[in-house]
Amino acid sequence: MNLHSFNWSQLLLALLLLLIFIVAAAMNARAAIFSRKGKNISLVPFIGGTAGTISFLIMPFSMFRRFWWVPLVLDWGCIPGLAQAGWYWFWIWKRNAEARRRLK
């Protein structure tokens, strides 16, 4: 790859999206940590993971493309947060179902 064929605007956009991913993932990690301490802080769902995934897909270096899924796994507002929320609501549903059974 020589400098004349290098797409600098593509790299700049990919780096900007990567920065958005890093900031949003850090905010979501902070929110997850504080929620464990009993504080209520909102997540920014999907924005960081989506920005990171697009960044990896449009990065001019092909080695990043095969890891397009990594931002979705690392950002708490994507797969980990959804998995935790799903588990929590399943647990609530199961607990309420057991309580309803005891009332009958």
Secondary structure, DSSP 8 states (H G I E B T S, - for coil): --TTT--HHHHHHHHHHHHHHHHHHHHHHHHHHHHHTT------TTHHHHHHHHHHHH-SSGGGGGGTTHHHHH-TTTHHHHHHHHHHHHHHHHHHHHHHHHH-
